[in-house]
Amino acid sequence: MLDITKQRDILLERFALYLPELYENLKRSLGKEKGVEIFKKVAEEKFKKSYEKIKNIPLDKLMKAEDASSQIFGWKLWIEERDEEGRKVWYEYLANCPHLAATKKYNIPAPCEPVCYMDFELLEKYGILKAKKVAHVLEGAEACCFKITAVK
């Protein structure tokens, strides 16, 4: 019988692989263009359920919630709040990405498109926030960094 820590690790790894595997399987099965199109539709339907819970929450509270909820998944996440040109911005740093670790382990392409970039695309589309990549671990940074602003 597996101990509770090993069971947790297996569940977290399966969670981390879910979207990258789906993304790659759809592209392989349907061709890249159609696979990405279907993935985006599925991701948006999933996002709509979360959107109802977050649509009326102020961005500063969402950023604090993000910081608090990341630890259970093994992320090393920290957020710096700044004032730039008279508006509040956040720099979100993400290290120890469980998605990247799992995809590397199983030789699956990097999870950035189906995980982070898809989330950011939908968050902007639905008027929650805008994220701009500042640094990336795959480009040699110690952590991915995104500048988060309110959607104008």
N, C-alpha and C positions, 0 to 999 in steps of 0.2 A: 504494500500500500504506500502511495506517495504521501510525503509529509505536506503540511499545509503551505509551506513556503514554496515547494516545488510545484504544487497545484496552482498557486497564485502566479508563479512565473510562466507556466504554460498558458494560463488564461490570458495574461497580459500580452504574451507573444502572439497568440491567436488574434486578439483584438488589434494589435499593431499591424498584423498582416492583412486583415480583412479588406480594407480599401485598396491597398496596393495590388493585392492578388486579383480582386474584382476588376480593377482598371486594366491590368495586363491581360487577364483572361478575355475580357470583352474585346480588346484590341486584336488579340490573337484569333478569336472566334469570328469576329465580324469585319475585320480590317481596321486599320488605325482610325480613320475618319469616323466611320460608323460606330466603332467601339467607344471612342471618346464622346461622341454625341449621346449615346445611350447612357454612358456613365454620368455625364452631366445632368441628364434628366433624372436619373435615379438619385443622385446626390441632392438635387434641388428639392425633390419630393421629401427626402429625409430632412433637409434643412427647414422646410416649411413647418414641420412639427416643432422644432426648436425655436423658430422665429416667433411663434405665438407666445412663448414663455419669455422672450428677451426683448421684444419690440418696444416696450415702453420703459425699459430700464436705462437710466442715464449711462453714458459711456464710461464715466469714471467708476461707477459701481460695477459695470461689466468687467472692467480691467482688474479691479480688486478681486472679483469672483474668479477670474481666470487664474490669477496668482494663487489663490487658495486651493483651487481644485486640481492643479497640475501634479501635485506630489504623489497622488495615488497611482498614477500611471508611470512613475519613474522619471518624469521630466525634471530637469534642473531649469527652472524658469524664474526670471526676475524682471521686474518692470521699473523703469525710471520715468517718473512724471516730470515734464519740463514745461516751461512757458516759452514759446517761440513766436515772435512777431505778434504778440498779444493774444495768442490762443494756446490752449492746453494741448500738448501732444504727449504720447507715451512711446518709449522705446522698449519693446518687448524682446527679451533675450531668451533663446531656447537652446539648451544644451542637453546632452544625454537623450537624444530623440529615440524613443522605443521603436518607432516606425523604421527609422534608418538602420538601427541595430538589427532588427528582424529581417529587413530586406537584404542587408549585406550577408547575414548568416545563410540565407536561402538563395543567394545569387539572383535576386529580383531587382529590376531597376529602381533607382532612388524613388522614395515615396512622395517627393515634394509636390508634384502635379496633383495627384489624387487626394492628398491630405491637406497640406497647408494652403497651396495656391487655390484649390477649389473652395476651401472655406473662405478665404479672403475675397474671392470673386463673388461669392454669394452674399457675404456680409456687406460688401459694397453695393451690389445690385439691390439689396433690400434696405439700403439706407442706414445701416448700423454703424459701420466704420470703414475707413480706407486704410490699407496697409501697403507700405512701400518697403521692398527689401533693401536693407542697408548692408548686411553682411551675411555670409552663408558658410556653413561648415564644409561644404563640398568645394568651396573656393579657398579653403585654408583658414577660415576664421575659427576661433574657439567655440563660438556659438552662433546660431543664426540670429539675426537682429532685424526686426521690422519696426518701422516708424508708423505708429497708429495715430490717425487723426479722425475727427468727425467728418462725415460726408457733408459737403457744402450744399 
